[in-house]
Amino acid sequence: MGCWINLLLKNKKKMLEHFNLKEFDSPDSSGSGEFMDKDFLKMLDTARDIAGIPFKINSGYRTILHNATIGGVENSSHLIGKAADISCIESRQRFVILAALIAAGFTRIGIGKTFIHCDNDESKDQRVQWLY
């Protein structure tokens, strides 16, 4: 029986080609990347595949405490595992990541000086982009 459990856990981790769930952990909760929404992760993995460049995740899942500590909004999509912030400091890299996110189907994208936020939170306005 333990063999089947190990196989299931191994297959769950292989769901993503380009990411490890630990990359999405809230800094105050080891293993919390497991709370990321699976549809979100598939979309992000597709975007990474389209981009052809690595995505460094600055922020994925957030606990309520961590979100409050960093000044995140109260209804942050990070709290439900449907958002990520991708490190980005160069204009060419920014263009490639943005184009890939849009091609993968993301319609909620925020652009900061050093990162790009993307989410697929259906409870919020769709087809929006904003600046931080």
BATORLO-449019 format. One record per residue (C-alpha): residue number from 1; residue in three letters; x, y, z negated. Coordinates in Angstrom, 2 decimals. Example, Ala and Ser with C-alpha at 12.3 -4.5 7.8 and 13.67 -1.06 7.14 Angstrom:
+-----+-----+---------+---------+---------+
|   k |   r |      c1 |      c2 |      c3 |
+-----+-----+---------+---------+---------+
|   1 | Ala |   12.30 |   -4.50 |   -7.80 |
|   2 | Ser |   13.67 |   -1.06 |   -7.14 |
+-----+-----+---------+---------+---------+
//
This chain:
+-----+-----+---------+---------+---------+
|   k |   r |      c1 |      c2 |      c3 |
+-----+-----+---------+---------+---------+
|   1 | Met |    0.00 |    0.00 |    0.00 |
|   2 | Gly |    2.83 |    2.43 |   -0.83 |
|   3 | Cys |    4.16 |    1.87 |    2.69 |
|   4 | Trp |    0.89 |    3.17 |    4.21 |
|   5 | Ile |    0.95 |    6.27 |    2.00 |
|   6 | Asn |    4.53 |    7.03 |    3.04 |
|   7 | Leu |    3.58 |    6.60 |    6.71 |
|   8 | Leu |    0.60 |    8.95 |    6.34 |
|   9 | Leu |    2.74 |   11.59 |    4.62 |
|  10 | Lys |    5.42 |   11.24 |    7.30 |
|  11 | Asn |    2.83 |   11.67 |   10.09 |
|  12 | Lys |    1.34 |   14.73 |    8.34 |
|  13 | Lys |    4.75 |   16.40 |    8.32 |
|  14 | Lys |    5.29 |   15.53 |   11.99 |
|  15 | Met |    2.12 |   17.41 |   12.89 |
|  16 | Leu |    4.37 |   20.40 |   13.58 |
|  17 | Glu |    7.13 |   20.29 |   16.15 |
|  18 | His |    8.88 |   23.51 |   15.16 |
|  19 | Phe |    8.14 |   24.08 |   11.48 |
|  20 | Asn |    8.44 |   22.42 |    8.10 |
|  21 | Leu |    5.58 |   23.06 |    5.67 |
|  22 | Lys |    8.11 |   24.26 |    3.07 |
|  23 | Glu |    8.72 |   27.32 |    5.28 |
|  24 | Phe |    5.19 |   28.42 |    4.36 |
|  25 | Asp |    5.51 |   27.95 |    0.57 |
|  26 | Ser |    4.60 |   30.88 |   -1.67 |
|  27 | Pro |    7.87 |   31.76 |   -3.49 |
|  28 | Asp |    6.22 |   31.08 |   -6.84 |
|  29 | Ser |    4.71 |   27.71 |   -5.93 |
|  30 | Ser |    6.86 |   24.95 |   -4.47 |
|  31 | Gly |    4.92 |   22.74 |   -2.07 |
|  32 | Ser |    2.16 |   25.29 |   -1.53 |
|  33 | Gly |    2.80 |   25.26 |    2.22 |
|  34 | Glu |    0.52 |   22.21 |    2.12 |
|  35 | Phe |   -2.38 |   24.66 |    1.67 |
|  36 | Met |   -1.86 |   26.17 |    5.12 |
|  37 | Asp |   -4.79 |   25.80 |    7.50 |
|  38 | Lys |   -4.02 |   23.03 |   10.01 |
|  39 | Asp |   -5.62 |   24.85 |   12.97 |
|  40 | Phe |   -3.56 |   27.93 |   12.18 |
|  41 | Leu |   -0.37 |   25.87 |   12.05 |
|  42 | Lys |   -1.14 |   24.19 |   15.39 |
|  43 | Met |   -1.67 |   27.60 |   17.01 |
|  44 | Leu |    1.56 |   28.94 |   15.53 |
|  45 | Asp |    3.47 |   25.83 |   16.64 |
|  46 | Thr |    2.09 |   26.34 |   20.16 |
|  47 | Ala |    3.19 |   29.99 |   20.10 |
|  48 | Arg |    6.67 |   28.95 |   19.00 |
|  49 | Asp |    6.81 |   26.44 |   21.86 |
|  50 | Ile |    5.74 |   29.12 |   24.37 |
|  51 | Ala |    8.26 |   31.64 |   23.02 |
|  52 | Gly |   11.20 |   29.29 |   23.26 |
|  53 | Ile |   12.93 |   31.07 |   20.38 |
|  54 | Pro |   12.95 |   30.28 |   16.65 |
|  55 | Phe |   10.37 |   31.91 |   14.37 |
|  56 | Lys |   11.63 |   32.69 |   10.87 |
|  57 | Ile |    8.65 |   32.77 |    8.50 |
|  58 | Asn |    8.87 |   35.57 |    5.92 |
|  59 | Ser |    5.49 |   34.81 |    4.36 |
|  60 | Gly |    2.97 |   32.02 |    4.81 |
|  61 | Tyr |    0.68 |   30.82 |    2.04 |
|  62 | Arg |    0.50 |   33.16 |   -0.96 |
|  63 | Thr |   -0.77 |   32.53 |   -4.44 |
|  64 | Ile |   -3.00 |   35.24 |   -5.90 |
|  65 | Leu |   -0.18 |   36.20 |   -8.28 |
|  66 | His |    2.45 |   36.50 |   -5.55 |
|  67 | Asn |    0.08 |   38.43 |   -3.29 |
|  68 | Ala |   -0.59 |   40.92 |   -6.10 |
|  69 | Thr |    3.10 |   41.18 |   -6.95 |
|  70 | Ile |    4.06 |   42.19 |   -3.40 |
|  71 | Gly |    1.09 |   44.54 |   -2.99 |
|  72 | Gly |   -0.85 |   42.36 |   -0.54 |
|  73 | Val |   -4.47 |   43.25 |    0.17 |
|  74 | Glu |   -7.07 |   41.59 |   -2.03 |
|  75 | Asn |   -8.67 |   39.63 |    0.83 |
|  76 | Ser |   -5.38 |   38.65 |    2.49 |
|  77 | Ser |   -5.62 |   35.82 |    5.00 |
|  78 | His |   -2.38 |   34.50 |    3.45 |
|  79 | Leu |   -4.43 |   33.48 |    0.39 |
|  80 | Ile |   -6.38 |   30.95 |    2.46 |
|  81 | Gly |   -3.42 |   29.73 |    4.54 |
|  82 | Lys |   -4.53 |   31.36 |    7.77 |
|  83 | Ala |   -1.70 |   33.88 |    8.19 |
|  84 | Ala |    2.04 |   34.17 |    8.57 |
|  85 | Asp |    4.58 |   36.97 |    8.84 |
|  86 | Ile |    7.37 |   36.27 |   11.31 |
|  87 | Ser |   10.72 |   38.04 |   10.93 |
|  88 | Cys |   11.44 |   40.28 |   13.89 |
|  89 | Ile |   13.93 |   43.14 |   14.17 |
|  90 | Glu |   14.85 |   43.34 |   17.87 |
|  91 | Ser |   12.61 |   44.75 |   20.60 |
|  92 | Arg |   13.18 |   41.87 |   23.07 |
|  93 | Gln |   12.44 |   39.32 |   20.34 |
|  94 | Arg |    9.32 |   41.30 |   19.38 |
|  95 | Phe |    8.07 |   41.24 |   22.98 |
|  96 | Val |    8.64 |   37.48 |   23.33 |
|  97 | Ile |    6.92 |   36.68 |   20.02 |
|  98 | Leu |    3.95 |   38.95 |   20.73 |
|  99 | Ala |    3.45 |   37.51 |   24.22 |
| 100 | Ala |    3.62 |   33.96 |   22.84 |
| 101 | Leu |    1.15 |   34.68 |   20.02 |
| 102 | Ile |   -1.35 |   36.14 |   22.47 |
| 103 | Ala |   -0.86 |   33.25 |   24.92 |
| 104 | Ala |   -1.47 |   30.78 |   22.05 |
| 105 | Gly |   -4.80 |   32.44 |   21.29 |
| 106 | Phe |   -4.06 |   34.76 |   18.37 |
| 107 | Thr |   -6.29 |   37.83 |   18.43 |
| 108 | Arg |   -5.33 |   39.33 |   15.06 |
| 109 | Ile |   -1.78 |   40.68 |   15.11 |
| 110 | Gly |   -0.08 |   43.28 |   12.93 |
| 111 | Ile |    3.26 |   44.78 |   13.90 |
| 112 | Gly |    5.73 |   45.99 |   11.30 |
| 113 | Lys |    9.24 |   47.34 |   11.69 |
| 114 | Thr |   10.81 |   44.03 |   10.61 |
| 115 | Phe |    8.02 |   41.49 |   11.06 |
| 116 | Ile |    4.94 |   40.44 |   13.00 |
| 117 | His |    1.83 |   39.30 |   11.16 |
| 118 | Cys |   -0.57 |   36.88 |   12.83 |
| 119 | Asp |   -3.70 |   35.22 |   11.52 |
| 120 | Asn |   -6.76 |   33.35 |   12.74 |
| 121 | Asp |   -9.14 |   34.35 |    9.96 |
| 122 | Glu |  -12.64 |   34.12 |   11.48 |
| 123 | Ser |  -14.14 |   36.10 |    8.61 |
| 124 | Lys |  -12.43 |   39.29 |    9.83 |
| 125 | Asp |  -12.67 |   41.47 |   12.94 |
| 126 | Gln |  -11.30 |   39.72 |   15.99 |
| 127 | Arg |   -9.32 |   41.13 |   18.90 |
| 128 | Val |   -7.41 |   43.67 |   16.84 |
| 129 | Gln |   -3.81 |   44.79 |   16.55 |
| 130 | Trp |   -2.43 |   47.18 |   13.98 |
| 131 | Leu |    0.80 |   48.78 |   12.84 |
| 132 | Tyr |    2.26 |   48.70 |    9.35 |
+-----+-----+---------+---------+---------+
//
